[in-house]
Amino acid sequence: ESADKFGASAPNTKVRHAFRAPISSPIVQTVPSPCPRRVHQSQPNINSNQSNMKPQTSEQNGSGQNGEGAADAVAVATIPTGEASAASATSGTDLTVSKNSQQLKLEMLNLELASNGSGHEKCTFHHDLELDHKPPTREALLPDMARSYRLLLGGLGENPDRQGLIKTPERAAKAMLYFTKGYDQSLEDVLNGAVFDEDHDEMVVVKDIEMFSMCEHHLVPFYGKVSIGYLPCNKILGLSKLARIVEIFSRRLQVQERLTKQIAVAVTQAVQPAGVAVVVEGVHMCMVMRGVQKINSKTVTSTMLGVFRDDPKTREEFLNLVNSK
């Protein structure tokens, strides 16, 4: 009986639904679309041998007619989360997702069908599929982070409700957001147009830039100094921007080796110089206050690009400037 209702018994007829729904929910009938990742609404009487393919609309449009006004039909159903994503990927629908429920409102797209002369159908979409959803900001995740710190305190055997710890979860969450604020920054925002045309072809070095970062292996700090040199090629960078580039990448979960390379690549992208050199000297608390506990140990990493890598004399000049007092 169900097959007869949707015309599945007719020869050479392919029918599939926009989404799986309970029997009591209205079902919008669709046919495969030639456009990738789109499924358009079936049109009654497209071909003479498909006259039985009419959407079930007696409950949807309130008119009691079967097939008329199907293009304006709206179906509302409650779908599990997993099936909701499948529906959005396979149906030509406009999805509006409520943040606090799993109820999806599906509105069929307006389509124009025209023959292209080769037996295929040409789809024209009057508007694109849009999802009314924006990813949460990092500040919006603060309550979840605070709850996690509260669980951590309990796991350590502490009482999160004692006077000294009542506000500690929130303070720790805010501190972690500050320690990793580099995730919210981009090179374009930091440069802010501070790239200038200048006929200067001698080395520019800014050394001993203080740096604080977080070890991604143990979530404890490492800190130190960064020295940057570059050989301009008709463009120079505002001096403070070199320090700000260090901030972008150091204020993240890092390893020192990657941090060094990211700084060098960012300077290269900013001014396209003939070469860039970066040296980072760091003290890692994961080696000082735990593990081997070597309080005087320092880690030095370097990245040499362009002429600093290819020309030993240029590299030597940079290292002499960095090591000079």
Secondary structure in CASP SS format (residue, H / E / C, confidence):
PFRMAT SS
TARGET T0000
AUTHOR 0000-0000-0000
METHOD secondary structure of the structure
MODEL  1
E C 1.00
S H 1.00
A H 1.00
D H 1.00
K H 1.00
F C 1.00
G C 1.00
A C 1.00
S C 1.00
A C 1.00
P C 1.00
N C 1.00
T C 1.00
K C 1.00
V C 1.00
R E 1.00
H E 1.00
A C 1.00
F C 1.00
R C 1.00
A C 1.00
P C 1.00
I C 1.00
S C 1.00
S C 1.00
P C 1.00
I C 1.00
V C 1.00
Q E 1.00
T E 1.00
V C 1.00
P C 1.00
S C 1.00
P C 1.00
C C 1.00
P C 1.00
R C 1.00
R C 1.00
V C 1.00
H C 1.00
Q E 1.00
S C 1.00
Q C 1.00
P C 1.00
N C 1.00
I C 1.00
N C 1.00
S H 1.00
N H 1.00
Q H 1.00
S C 1.00
N C 1.00
M C 1.00
K C 1.00
P C 1.00
Q C 1.00
T C 1.00
S C 1.00
E C 1.00
Q C 1.00
N C 1.00
G C 1.00
S C 1.00
G C 1.00
Q C 1.00
N C 1.00
G C 1.00
E C 1.00
G C 1.00
A H 1.00
A H 1.00
D H 1.00
A C 1.00
V E 1.00
A E 1.00
V E 1.00
A E 1.00
T E 1.00
I C 1.00
P C 1.00
T H 1.00
G H 1.00
E H 1.00
A H 1.00
S H 1.00
A H 1.00
A H 1.00
S H 1.00
A H 1.00
T H 1.00
S C 1.00
G C 1.00
T E 1.00
D E 1.00
L E 1.00
T E 1.00
V E 1.00
S C 1.00
K C 1.00
N C 1.00
S C 1.00
Q C 1.00
Q E 1.00
L E 1.00
K E 1.00
L E 1.00
E E 1.00
M E 1.00
L C 1.00
N C 1.00
L E 1.00
E E 1.00
L E 1.00
A E 1.00
S E 1.00
N C 1.00
G C 1.00
S C 1.00
G C 1.00
H C 1.00
E E 1.00
K E 1.00
C E 1.00
T E 1.00
F E 1.00
H C 1.00
H C 1.00
D C 1.00
L C 1.00
E C 1.00
L C 1.00
D C 1.00
H C 1.00
K C 1.00
P C 1.00
P C 1.00
T C 1.00
R C 1.00
E H 1.00
A H 1.00
L H 1.00
L H 1.00
P H 1.00
D H 1.00
M H 1.00
A H 1.00
R H 1.00
S H 1.00
Y H 1.00
R H 1.00
L H 1.00
L H 1.00
L H 1.00
G H 1.00
G H 1.00
L C 1.00
G C 1.00
E C 1.00
N C 1.00
P C 1.00
D C 1.00
R C 1.00
Q H 1.00
G H 1.00
L H 1.00
I C 1.00
K C 1.00
T H 1.00
P H 1.00
E H 1.00
R H 1.00
A H 1.00
A H 1.00
K H 1.00
A H 1.00
M H 1.00
L H 1.00
Y H 1.00
F H 1.00
T C 1.00
K H 1.00
G H 1.00
Y H 1.00
D H 1.00
Q C 1.00
S C 1.00
L H 1.00
E H 1.00
D H 1.00
V H 1.00
L H 1.00
N C 1.00
G C 1.00
A C 1.00
V E 1.00
F E 1.00
D E 1.00
E C 1.00
D C 1.00
H C 1.00
D C 1.00
E C 1.00
M C 1.00
V E 1.00
V E 1.00
V E 1.00
K E 1.00
D E 1.00
I E 1.00
E E 1.00
M E 1.00
F E 1.00
S E 1.00
M E 1.00
C E 1.00
E C 1.00
H C 1.00
H C 1.00
L C 1.00
V C 1.00
P E 1.00
F E 1.00
Y E 1.00
G E 1.00
K E 1.00
V E 1.00
S E 1.00
I E 1.00
G E 1.00
Y E 1.00
L E 1.00
P C 1.00
C C 1.00
N C 1.00
K E 1.00
I E 1.00
L E 1.00
G C 1.00
L H 1.00
S H 1.00
K H 1.00
L H 1.00
A H 1.00
R H 1.00
I H 1.00
V H 1.00
E H 1.00
I H 1.00
F H 1.00
S H 1.00
R C 1.00
R C 1.00
L E 1.00
Q E 1.00
V C 1.00
Q H 1.00
E H 1.00
R H 1.00
L H 1.00
T H 1.00
K H 1.00
Q H 1.00
I H 1.00
A H 1.00
V H 1.00
A H 1.00
V H 1.00
T H 1.00
Q H 1.00
A H 1.00
V H 1.00
Q C 1.00
P C 1.00
A C 1.00
G E 1.00
V E 1.00
A E 1.00
V E 1.00
V E 1.00
V E 1.00
E E 1.00
G E 1.00
V E 1.00
H E 1.00
M H 1.00
C H 1.00
M H 1.00
V H 1.00
M C 1.00
R C 1.00
G C 1.00
V C 1.00
Q C 1.00
K C 1.00
I C 1.00
N C 1.00
S C 1.00
K C 1.00
T E 1.00
V E 1.00
T E 1.00
S E 1.00
T E 1.00
M E 1.00
L E 1.00
G E 1.00
V H 1.00
F H 1.00
R H 1.00
D H 1.00
D C 1.00
P H 1.00
K H 1.00
T H 1.00
R H 1.00
E H 1.00
E H 1.00
F H 1.00
L H 1.00
N H 1.00
L H 1.00
V H 1.00
N H 1.00
S C 1.00
K C 1.00
END
